[in-house]
Amino acid sequence: MFIWLICLLNPALAGDPPGHLKPLGQHRPPLGGVDEIEDFPLPWDFYENYVKDGGKPFILRGYLNRGEVPAYKLWNDQYLKEKFGSEKVDVEQGKKEDRLKGKLDVVTLRDYLNSYNDSDIYLVHDAPDVMKADLTIPVSLQCGGFHDNLFKVVLWFSSGGTKSHLHHDGLDNINCLLDGEKDFYMVDKAHEDLIEADGFLEQQSYSTVDVEAVDMYKFPKLGEVPWYEIHMKKGDCLYIPYKWYHQVDSKPGRNFAVNIWFYHIWRFNHTDCQTMKSSDQVMKPKLLSSYKKSNSRMLMWQEILGALSELKGPIQFDHLEEALFGGDNEEPESKQITQMLFEVIDKDKDHEVSWEEAYTVDLEELAEIIPDILGDPMEPQEDDIVGDPIDPSMDEQGPPRGDNVHTEL
């Protein structure tokens, strides 16, 4: 009777693999912490040290306490009700993420604020234009191509206790915490073979593992995963690199985060930063309202460039043709289309395309040549961006929903 009771209370037995039926990350101690830096890097340093190659996360402790993001001081519940209460927002039912059962409601921000402390709900919504005057874009994103590749700014707001799936995003992400605390389980994308070995939904870009009770018999490779533990407090900002795996726990209590999603850039545009580099002025964050979001043409063009990202030098005709149509394509029409594109992009007519030319090309002109690829300049849907954005049929990891949403909770 005593042994039966022990087994009932603690179903993971001594002979089980480490971490079995325990929360994600209990299989081994975390690696050393990620870089803690004092300020957002200048754009060229951000790219060289944190974005390029496999990427590297960093955290800024207490960054928002400097007062450079007005929302940090302003956005208490009373202010939000008075200033933005009539705004319609997306609200998800259920604080533990379930992309199959999650129900999305649309309510006014005022109604949400009146009920979120007593309900199993959270808000995940693209920041309305009227709220962007209280938000800023950090210096890291102000040139070099980053500023042309902003996807959207999303608000994550709850009374705490939310849990996301283990997933990755097809975007880079800067997450700033206006209120509350969060714990991040984070894994280098280099360990894709371990994370995606079992129970990973590739098109939706998330694992089906129960993050509160990992079944190490169903997910044995998770027992080999080296991971980082990051504890965020109110005022901190965290950079999550492109396709790094992460799972997020929001601690109980008012929890409010803002994340800036931006398309991954494969080369840094130094020419774009010359004015900034030559200025003697100290760089400051700029209001988010002064920037425009990229459209779907930029999304798909970035995916084409991503297929060329391993090149060490300029882009040649054959490289572009393979990126567009595959390596075994012998169709005359494909060569004709590639030639037309190449002539448009190759502005200096030196018979090769520099990365600067690739990033400054007129996408409207390209869209006239390849309308099936670049399409109409509609705002991209989030289900086009999670995981590998090049597959427009995929569901996403975290759109404000209707489907499968979430980069964090």
C-alpha positions as CSV (number, residue, x, y, z in Angstrom):
1,M,0.0,0.0,0.0
2,F,2.8,2.4,0.9
3,I,4.8,1.7,-2.3
4,W,1.6,2.1,-4.4
5,L,1.0,5.5,-2.8
6,I,4.5,6.7,-3.5
7,C,4.2,5.7,-7.1
8,L,0.9,7.5,-7.4
9,L,2.3,10.7,-6.0
10,N,5.6,10.5,-7.9
11,P,5.0,8.7,-11.2
12,A,8.6,9.2,-12.3
13,L,10.6,6.3,-10.8
14,A,14.3,6.0,-9.9
15,G,15.1,4.1,-13.1
16,D,13.5,6.7,-15.4
17,P,15.6,9.0,-17.5
18,P,16.6,12.3,-15.9
19,G,13.8,14.8,-16.2
20,H,11.1,12.3,-16.9
21,L,7.6,13.7,-16.1
22,K,9.2,16.9,-14.9
23,P,9.1,20.4,-16.3
24,L,11.2,21.2,-19.4
25,G,14.9,21.7,-18.5
26,Q,15.0,19.3,-15.5
27,H,17.1,16.8,-17.4
28,R,20.3,18.7,-16.9
29,P,21.6,22.0,-15.4
30,P,21.4,25.0,-17.8
31,L,24.4,26.3,-19.6
32,G,26.1,29.5,-18.4
33,G,24.0,32.7,-18.9
34,V,23.6,34.6,-22.2
35,D,25.4,37.9,-22.7
36,E,24.3,40.7,-20.4
37,I,25.0,44.1,-21.9
38,E,24.3,47.6,-20.8
39,D,22.8,49.1,-24.0
40,F,21.4,48.1,-27.3
41,P,24.4,47.7,-29.7
42,L,24.8,50.0,-32.7
43,P,23.3,48.3,-35.8
44,W,26.6,47.1,-37.3
45,D,27.7,45.7,-34.0
46,F,24.3,44.1,-33.5
47,Y,24.6,42.3,-36.8
48,E,28.2,41.2,-36.5
49,N,28.0,40.0,-32.9
50,Y,24.5,38.8,-32.5
51,V,22.5,38.3,-35.7
52,K,24.9,36.8,-38.3
53,D,25.7,33.1,-38.6
54,G,23.8,31.2,-36.0
55,G,22.8,34.1,-33.9
56,K,23.4,34.8,-30.2
57,P,20.9,36.1,-27.6
58,F,21.6,38.9,-25.1
59,I,19.7,40.6,-22.3
60,L,19.6,44.2,-21.1
61,R,18.9,44.3,-17.4
62,G,16.6,47.2,-16.4
63,Y,16.9,48.9,-19.8
64,L,13.3,50.3,-19.6
65,N,14.1,52.1,-16.3
66,R,16.0,54.7,-18.3
67,G,12.7,56.2,-19.5
68,E,13.4,55.9,-23.2
69,V,10.2,53.9,-23.8
70,P,7.2,56.0,-22.7
71,A,4.9,53.0,-22.3
72,Y,7.0,51.7,-19.4
73,K,5.9,54.5,-17.1
74,L,2.5,55.3,-18.7
75,W,0.8,51.9,-19.3
76,N,-0.9,51.2,-16.0
77,D,-4.4,49.8,-16.3
78,Q,-6.1,53.1,-15.6
79,Y,-4.1,55.0,-18.3
80,L,-4.8,52.2,-20.8
81,K,-8.6,52.4,-20.1
82,E,-8.7,56.1,-20.4
83,K,-6.5,56.5,-23.5
84,F,-7.1,53.3,-25.4
85,G,-10.1,51.7,-23.8
86,S,-12.2,51.6,-27.0
87,E,-9.5,49.8,-29.1
88,K,-10.5,46.2,-30.2
89,V,-8.0,43.6,-29.2
90,D,-7.5,39.8,-29.6
91,V,-7.9,37.8,-26.5
92,E,-7.0,34.1,-26.1
93,Q,-8.9,31.7,-23.8
94,G,-6.6,29.4,-21.8
95,K,-3.2,30.4,-20.4
96,K,-1.5,27.2,-21.3
97,E,-1.0,27.3,-25.0
98,D,-3.1,24.8,-27.0
99,R,-3.0,25.6,-30.7
100,L,-5.7,23.1,-31.4
101,K,-8.2,24.2,-28.8
102,G,-7.3,27.8,-28.3
103,K,-10.4,30.1,-28.7
104,L,-9.9,33.7,-29.9
105,D,-12.2,36.5,-28.9
106,V,-12.3,40.1,-29.9
107,V,-13.1,42.6,-27.1
108,T,-12.4,46.2,-26.3
109,L,-9.3,46.9,-24.3
110,R,-11.5,48.3,-21.5
111,D,-13.5,45.1,-21.3
112,Y,-10.3,43.1,-21.2
113,L,-8.8,45.2,-18.4
114,N,-12.0,44.8,-16.4
115,S,-11.8,41.0,-16.5
116,Y,-8.3,39.7,-17.0
117,N,-7.4,39.4,-13.3
118,D,-10.3,37.1,-12.7
119,S,-10.3,35.0,-15.9
120,D,-8.2,32.4,-17.7
121,I,-7.4,34.7,-20.6
122,Y,-4.6,36.7,-22.1
123,L,-4.2,39.4,-24.7
124,V,-2.0,38.9,-27.7
125,H,-2.4,41.7,-30.3
126,D,-0.6,43.7,-32.9
127,A,0.0,47.1,-31.3
128,P,-2.6,49.5,-32.6
129,D,-1.3,52.6,-34.3
130,V,-2.6,54.9,-31.6
131,M,-0.5,53.1,-29.0
132,K,2.7,53.2,-31.1
133,A,3.4,56.8,-30.0
134,D,4.3,55.4,-26.6
135,L,6.7,52.8,-28.0
136,T,10.2,53.2,-29.5
137,I,12.5,51.3,-31.9
138,P,16.0,50.6,-30.3
139,V,19.1,51.9,-32.0
140,S,20.1,48.4,-33.1
141,L,17.3,48.5,-35.7
142,Q,17.7,52.0,-37.2
143,C,19.8,51.2,-40.2
144,G,21.7,48.4,-42.1
145,G,18.5,46.9,-43.4
146,F,16.8,46.2,-40.1
147,H,14.5,49.3,-40.3
148,D,13.2,48.1,-43.7
149,N,12.3,44.7,-42.3
150,L,10.1,45.3,-39.4
151,F,7.2,42.8,-39.4
152,K,5.1,43.9,-36.4
153,V,5.0,44.8,-32.8
154,V,2.9,42.6,-30.6
155,L,1.5,43.1,-27.1
156,W,1.4,40.1,-24.7
157,F,-0.7,40.9,-21.6
158,S,-2.1,38.7,-18.9
159,S,-2.4,38.2,-15.1
160,G,0.5,35.7,-15.3
161,G,0.7,32.0,-15.2
162,T,0.8,31.5,-19.0
163,K,2.9,28.8,-20.7
164,S,3.9,28.6,-24.3
165,H,4.8,25.6,-26.4
166,L,8.4,24.8,-27.1
167,H,8.8,26.4,-30.6
168,H,10.9,28.6,-32.9
169,D,10.1,31.6,-34.9
170,G,10.9,32.4,-38.5
171,L,11.8,35.9,-37.4
172,D,14.2,37.7,-35.1
173,N,12.6,39.1,-31.9
174,I,13.3,41.8,-29.3
175,N,11.2,41.2,-26.3
176,C,10.8,43.9,-23.6
177,L,9.0,43.3,-20.3
178,L,6.9,46.3,-19.1
179,D,5.6,44.4,-16.1
180,G,6.0,41.0,-14.4
181,E,8.5,38.2,-14.6
182,K,9.2,35.5,-17.2
183,D,11.4,32.4,-17.4
184,F,12.7,31.4,-20.8
185,Y,14.0,28.0,-21.7
186,M,16.1,28.6,-24.8
187,V,18.1,26.3,-27.2
188,D,20.5,27.1,-29.9
189,K,19.1,26.4,-33.3
190,A,22.2,24.3,-34.0
191,H,20.4,21.5,-31.9
192,E,17.6,21.2,-34.4
193,D,18.3,17.4,-34.7
194,L,17.6,16.9,-30.9
195,I,14.6,19.2,-30.6
196,E,12.8,18.0,-33.8
197,A,13.6,14.3,-33.4
198,D,10.3,13.4,-31.9
199,G,6.8,15.0,-31.8
200,F,7.8,18.2,-33.6
201,L,5.3,19.7,-36.0
202,E,7.6,21.1,-38.7
203,Q,5.1,23.2,-40.6
204,Q,3.7,24.7,-37.4
205,S,7.2,25.0,-35.9
206,Y,6.4,23.7,-32.4
207,S,6.9,20.6,-30.3
208,T,4.0,18.6,-28.9
209,V,5.8,17.8,-25.7
210,D,4.0,18.7,-22.5
211,V,6.3,21.4,-21.1
212,E,5.1,20.7,-17.6
213,A,5.7,17.0,-17.6
214,V,8.2,15.8,-20.3
215,D,7.8,12.2,-21.3
216,M,11.4,11.2,-21.8
217,Y,10.3,7.9,-23.4
218,K,8.3,9.7,-26.1
219,F,10.9,12.5,-26.4
220,P,14.3,10.8,-25.6
221,K,16.4,13.3,-27.6
222,L,15.2,16.1,-25.4
223,G,17.3,14.5,-22.6
224,E,20.4,15.4,-24.6
225,V,19.6,19.1,-25.2
226,P,21.9,21.8,-23.8
227,W,19.8,24.8,-22.8
228,Y,19.9,28.3,-21.5
229,E,17.8,29.6,-18.6
230,I,16.9,33.3,-18.7
231,H,14.9,35.0,-16.0
232,M,13.4,38.3,-17.1
233,K,12.2,40.9,-14.7
234,K,10.2,44.1,-15.2
235,G,12.3,46.5,-17.3
236,D,14.5,43.9,-19.0
237,C,14.8,43.4,-22.8
238,L,15.8,40.2,-24.5
239,Y,17.0,39.5,-28.0
240,I,15.9,36.0,-29.3
241,P,17.7,35.1,-32.5
242,Y,16.1,33.8,-35.7
243,K,14.9,30.2,-35.2
244,W,16.3,29.7,-31.7
245,Y,14.0,27.4,-29.8
246,H,12.3,28.7,-26.7
247,Q,9.5,28.1,-24.3
248,V,8.2,30.8,-22.0
249,D,6.6,30.8,-18.5
250,S,5.0,34.0,-17.3
251,K,5.0,34.2,-13.5
252,P,1.8,35.0,-11.6
253,G,0.9,38.7,-11.4
254,R,0.3,41.4,-14.0
255,N,2.5,40.5,-16.9
256,F,2.9,42.8,-19.9
257,A,5.5,42.4,-22.7
258,V,6.1,44.0,-26.1
259,N,8.0,42.2,-28.8
260,I,9.4,43.6,-32.0
261,W,9.4,41.0,-34.8
262,F,11.7,41.7,-37.8
263,Y,12.6,39.7,-40.8
264,H,16.0,38.1,-40.7
265,I,18.6,39.9,-42.8
266,W,21.3,37.9,-44.5
267,R,23.8,40.7,-45.2
268,F,24.3,44.0,-43.5
269,N,23.9,47.1,-45.6
270,H,26.8,49.3,-44.5
271,T,26.0,52.0,-47.1
272,D,22.6,52.5,-45.4
273,C,24.4,53.4,-42.2
274,Q,27.0,55.9,-43.5
275,T,25.1,58.9,-42.2
276,M,24.7,57.4,-38.8
277,K,28.3,56.4,-38.6
278,S,29.6,59.9,-39.5
279,S,27.3,61.6,-37.0
280,D,28.7,63.0,-33.8
281,Q,25.3,62.8,-32.1
282,V,24.5,60.1,-29.6
283,M,22.0,57.7,-31.0
284,K,18.7,57.4,-29.3
285,P,15.6,55.2,-29.7
286,K,13.1,56.6,-32.2
287,L,9.3,56.5,-32.0
288,L,7.8,53.4,-33.5
289,S,5.2,55.5,-35.2
290,S,7.9,56.9,-37.5
291,Y,8.5,53.5,-39.1
292,K,6.5,51.5,-41.5
293,K,6.0,47.7,-41.5
294,S,7.3,45.6,-44.4
295,N,4.9,43.9,-46.7
296,S,4.7,40.4,-48.1
297,R,7.0,41.3,-51.0
298,M,9.8,41.9,-48.6
299,L,9.0,38.6,-46.8
300,M,9.3,36.5,-49.9
301,W,12.4,38.4,-51.3
302,Q,14.1,37.8,-48.0
303,E,13.4,34.1,-48.4
304,I,15.0,34.1,-51.8
305,L,18.1,35.9,-50.4
306,G,18.1,33.4,-47.5
307,A,18.7,30.6,-50.1
308,L,21.8,32.5,-51.2
309,S,23.1,33.3,-47.7
310,E,26.0,30.9,-47.8
311,L,27.6,32.6,-50.7
312,K,30.9,34.2,-49.9
313,G,30.9,36.7,-52.7
314,P,28.5,38.4,-55.2
315,I,25.4,36.6,-56.6
316,Q,25.9,35.2,-60.1
317,F,23.3,34.3,-62.6
318,D,23.3,30.6,-61.8
319,H,23.0,31.3,-58.1
320,L,19.8,33.4,-58.6
321,E,18.3,30.8,-61.0
322,E,18.8,28.0,-58.5
323,A,17.3,30.0,-55.7
324,L,14.2,30.8,-57.7
325,F,13.7,27.5,-59.6
326,G,15.9,24.8,-58.1
327,G,19.1,23.3,-59.2
328,D,17.8,20.8,-61.8
329,N,15.6,23.2,-63.7
330,E,16.2,23.4,-67.5
331,E,13.1,25.2,-68.6
332,P,13.9,28.0,-71.1
333,E,11.3,30.2,-69.5
334,S,13.1,30.0,-66.1
335,K,16.3,31.2,-67.6
336,Q,14.4,34.0,-69.4
337,I,12.8,35.1,-66.1
338,T,16.1,34.9,-64.2
339,Q,17.8,37.0,-66.9
340,M,15.1,39.7,-66.7
341,L,15.4,39.8,-62.9
342,F,19.2,39.9,-63.1
343,E,19.2,42.8,-65.4
344,V,16.9,44.8,-63.0
345,I,19.0,44.0,-59.9
346,D,22.4,44.5,-61.5
347,K,22.3,48.3,-61.5
348,D,26.0,48.8,-62.3
349,K,25.9,46.3,-65.2
350,D,29.0,44.4,-64.1
351,H,27.3,41.0,-64.7
352,E,27.1,40.1,-61.0
353,V,24.8,41.2,-58.2
354,S,26.2,42.7,-55.0
355,W,24.4,42.3,-51.8
356,E,23.8,46.0,-51.6
357,E,22.1,45.8,-55.0
358,A,20.0,42.9,-53.8
359,Y,18.8,44.8,-50.8
360,T,18.1,48.1,-52.5
361,V,16.3,46.8,-55.6
362,D,12.8,48.1,-56.4
363,L,10.5,45.2,-55.4
364,E,7.6,46.6,-57.3
365,E,9.6,46.3,-60.5
366,L,10.6,42.7,-59.6
367,A,7.0,41.8,-58.8
368,E,6.0,42.7,-62.4
369,I,8.4,40.0,-63.6
370,I,7.6,37.3,-61.0
371,P,4.1,38.1,-59.7
372,D,3.5,34.5,-58.7
373,I,6.4,34.7,-56.2
374,L,6.3,38.3,-55.0
375,G,2.6,38.8,-55.4
376,D,0.6,41.8,-54.3
377,P,2.0,44.0,-51.6
378,M,-0.4,42.8,-48.9
379,E,0.5,42.8,-45.2
380,P,2.0,39.4,-44.4
381,Q,-0.1,37.1,-42.3
382,E,1.5,35.6,-39.3
383,D,0.9,32.1,-40.5
384,D,3.4,33.0,-43.3
385,I,6.2,33.7,-40.9
386,V,6.6,31.1,-38.2
387,G,9.1,28.4,-38.9
388,D,10.4,28.9,-42.5
389,P,8.5,31.8,-44.0
390,I,9.3,30.6,-47.5
391,D,6.4,28.2,-47.3
392,P,3.3,30.4,-47.4
393,S,1.0,27.4,-46.7
394,M,2.4,26.8,-43.2
395,D,0.6,27.6,-40.0
396,E,2.4,29.8,-37.7
397,Q,3.8,29.4,-34.3
398,G,2.3,32.4,-32.9
399,P,-0.1,34.6,-34.8
400,P,-2.8,36.3,-32.9
401,R,-4.8,33.5,-33.7
402,G,-7.4,31.8,-35.5
403,D,-4.7,29.3,-36.1
404,N,-1.6,28.5,-34.2
405,V,0.0,31.4,-32.6
406,H,2.7,32.3,-30.4
407,T,6.2,33.5,-30.0
408,E,5.8,33.8,-26.3
409,L,3.2,34.1,-23.6
